[in-house]
Amino acid sequence: MKWNKFTLKTKADVEDIVISTLADVGIQGVEIEDKQPLTEYDKQQMFVDILPDMPDDDGIAYLNFYLDVDDDKESMLAKVHEALAEMQEFLDLGECTITESQTEDKDWINNWKTYFKQFYVDDILIIPSWEEVKPEDQGKMIIHIDPGTAFGTGMHETTQLCIRQLKKYVTPQTELLDVGTGSGILSIIALKLGARHALGTDLDPCAVPAVEENKEANEIPADDFELIIGNIIDDKMVQDAAGYEKYDIVTANILADVLVLLTPVIVNQMKPGGLYITSGILDVKEEVVTKAVKDAGLIVVEVNHQGEWVSVTAKKPEKRD
């Protein structure tokens, strides 16, 4: 069977946010071709004395994604072009052209697993569900994650920023609301850190099997982590099901423009004194999100950076007598 291959030409310094946006519209996997120089970490992982010659970085990235020949490619491409056009209003994507070709059958859905290896976020080991825990790692906090085909692994800076905030603020009394839960990684880590209960919401029905598989892999009791499919921003049924003034912590690792819409709504779900941990924010959008947080009556507690990404943590004021 042949696949339709699409190559998006963009700028290397925005490839992460472009890939995230492609995932939001349903692109299941992306190959990156660029000439960015190796980091020191990359070099250490190569275990060689003489590094290969690398071409000069030209700042261009080619992002390849694939659709089955039976897929409705016109509908998917329309979604991609619409999402890219929205991004171009606030971000320079470079040439931003898409070319099409065909390629022979490959296991595109599973080949990405070759590149997802176990890694640490501080002292938390995140390991793919298909890898064995090494003897020397026994006894550490270990999170088993299979993101499936639609969700993240925890390797991205935005997720790591949220994880570090959860480590600071989760207590045995924590009721957590995880907006855009995806694979469930943030809720699972919060529960492993001692949280009492987690509720996730997500737009994508694919989150249901992803969360269930990861709950089972991490031995999370069914009642400790529940999931609602729907848009909590504008769906009153989802808002009512989640409950009001109920959550000690709300996490939202989603794009800045969505956070602007979410924030004035989600304050209603937060307990007085509750924390709002956000990420998915490009540094150029930091002020937009902090303004939305303040406009919603929240107090900014921390702003943290990792690479070009930002996490904003805010607090809902306590009620006055």
N, C-alpha and C positions, 0 to 999 in steps of 0.2 A: 504494500500500500504506500502511496505517496502522501506527503504532507505539504501544505502551503507554508512556505517560509517567508516571514516578513522581517525586514531589517530597517530599524529606525535609527537614523543618523542624528545624534544630538551632541551635547557637550559633556565631557568626562566628569566635570565637577557637579553635574546635576543628575548623574545616572541613578543614584540611590532613590531620589524622590520620584524620578520618572518610572523606575521599576515598581515602586510602591503604588503609584497611580495606575499602572498597567494591571497590577494585582487587584486593585479596587474594581476594575471593570471586567475582571474575569480571566485575565491572561495567567495561565497556570505556571509558567516558568520562562525565564529569560536568560539567554546567553549574553555575556558581555565581551566585547572585543575593544580594547583600548590600548594605549601605549603609556599608561601611567607607570612611573618608576616603582620598583619594588620597595616596600617598607622594610625596616630593619627586622620586623617580625617575619615577613615573607622570606627574607634572606636566611634567617635562622632555620626556618622550616624546610629549606631546600637541602640542607646537610651536604653542601658541596664546597670545595675550596675555591673554585674559579666560577664566578657567576657568568651566565650567558650574556653576550652583547645584546643590549636592548636598544630599539630605535628611539629617537628623540620623541618626547611626549609632544603631540600636536594638539592636545586638548579635546580631541574628538573621540566619541564613543559610538560604537555600533551595537545596538541592542537587538538581538534576534529572538523572535518568538514564533511559535508554530501552531497551526490550526489544521485539524483533520480536514481532508478534502470534502467530507460530508457536512462540515460545520457551516453555519450561516456566516460566511466571512464578511459579507457586506454589512450585516448588522453589527458584528463585533468591531469592524474597522470604523464604523460610524461612531461607536462609543469611544474608541481610542482617540479619534480625531477630536471629538467634543471635549474629552478630558484634557487633551494636550492644549487645545485652544484656551481652556479656562486657566491652565497653568501659565500659559504665555502672557497672560495679563499681568502677572507679578514676577515672572521668572524668565530669564533668557535661556531658551532651550537650544539656541544655535539654529542650524539649518532645519531641523525637525521634519525631515522628509522620510517617507516610508516606501521602500521598494519591495516587490514581490518576486519570489521564485519558487521552485518546487524542489523537494529533497526526498530521498528514499526513506522508507520506514525505519524508525528507531524507537526505542522505549523512552520517549521524552519524559513521560510521567515519573519514571523511577530513576533515570540516570542522574538526576540532581543529588540523589542520596550519596553518590560518590564524594560529594564536596561538603556534606554536613557531617562534621566530626564532633566529638565531645569537646567541651570547652568550659572554662570557669567564668563566672561573674563574681569576682571577689572569692569567697569561700564556698559558693554554691556551684556544684558540678551539674551541668546540663548535658544530657547524653541522649543520642537518638535511641528510639525504642528497639532498634535492631542491633545495637552494639552491647557487648558485655561490659559490666563494671570491672575494672582492674582490681586485683587484690589490695593494692595500696590505697585505693579510694573507698574501700569499705568503711563504713562508719561516718562518712561525710554526708552532708545534705546533698542528696542526689535527686535530680528531677529528670524523669524519663519523658521525652517529647517526640511524638511523631506528628509533624505539622500537617500531614496529608498533602494535598495538592494546592491548597488555597490559602494557607496561613503561615505565619512566621515561625522561626525556630528559637528566637531569643538572641540570636547573634547580632541583630541590628542594634545600633547605638540607642535608638529610641526605647526599645524594650529594656535594655540594660539600665538606662536612666530610671525607668519606672521600678525595676527590681531593687535598685539601691535605695529608693525612697521607701519601698515597702519594708525593707530591712530596718529602716530607722523607726517606722511608725506603727507597724502591726503589733497588736497586743492580743492576749487571750480573749478579750472582749470584742474584738473587731468584727463588725459586720461590714462586708466588702461588696460594693457594686462595681462591676468590671464592664464598662461600656465598650463594645467592639471587641469582645473576648477572643474571637478567632480560635486558636488552638487551645485556649484556656490557660496558657502558661502563667499569666500574672495571678489568676485566682488560685491555681495549684500551688504556686510558690507562697502566696499569702497564707494558705491553709497549712502548708508545711512549716511556716514560721509561727504558727499557733493561732491564726485567726479562727473565730468561732464558725463563721458561715460565709459563703460567697454566692452571689447571684451574677451571672453574666447575661449580657444582651448582645445580639448580633443581627445584622441584616441578612446574612447568608445562611440558608438552611444547611450548607455543608459544615457549619460549625457544630451541628448536633452530633454526627458521628465522630468528628475530630475530638470534641470535648469528652465524649463517652469513652473513647479509646484511651485518651490520656488520663482520665480519672482512674480507669482500671489499671493502667500501667503504674500509676503512683499510689494505688491502694487508697483512693479517696472515697469515703462512703458516699453513696448516691445522694443522700439528703444534705450533705455538707456543701455541695456545689450544684446549683440549679441553673438552668438556662432558659431564656426567653428569646424567641426569634421575632424581631420587629424593630421599628424605629422609635426609640424612646424620645426623640426630639419632638415628634409631632403626632404620635399615636397615643391617645389618652388611655387606651386599654393596656398598653405596655407600661405607661407611667403608673396606672392604678395597680397593676400586678406587682410592680417593683415596690410600691409603697412610698410613703412620704415621711420625711424627717426620721429616717430609719437607719442610715448608713454612717458609720464612723469614718470610712474611707471610700471615695469614688476614684477609680482609675479610668483614664481615657487616653489610650495611645493611638490617636487618630490624627488626621491632617488638621492644620491650623484653621482652615476655613470652616471645617465641621465643628471644631471646638468653639468657635465664635457663636454658632447656632446652638450648640449643646449647653453651654455654660449657664445662661439665664434660666434654662429649664431644669437642669440637674441640681441646682441649689435647693429645689423643693424636696429632693430625695435625701439630702444630707441632714444629719443631725446638727443642731447648734453645736459649734465646736468641732464639727467634722472636717476632714481634710479632702482636698481635691487634687489628685496627682495626675498631671497631664504631660504628654509628650507627643512626638510626631511633628514637632514644630521646627521648621527651618529657621536658622538664626535671623533671616531677613523678616520673619513673621513674628518675632518675639514680642515686639511692642503691641502688635495687633491683639495677640492672645492676652497679654497682661492687662491691656485696656478692657477687654471683654470680661476678664475676671473681676477687675475692680468695679466695672459698671454693674456687675451682677451682685455687688455688695460683699464680695469676698476680699480677704486680706492676703496679699502675697507674702508667703513665708520664706520660700527659697526659689531661686532660679539657678539651674545647673546646666552645664554645657558638656557635650562630648562630640568632638568633631564639629560638624556644621549643624548639629541638632541640639535642641533645647528642651528642658523639662521645667515646667512651672508648677510649683506646689503652693496651694492657697488654703485658707481656713475660713470656715463660716463663723461669724461672730457668735458668741454665747448670747443667750437670751438674757435680758435685763429684768430684774424683779420690778 
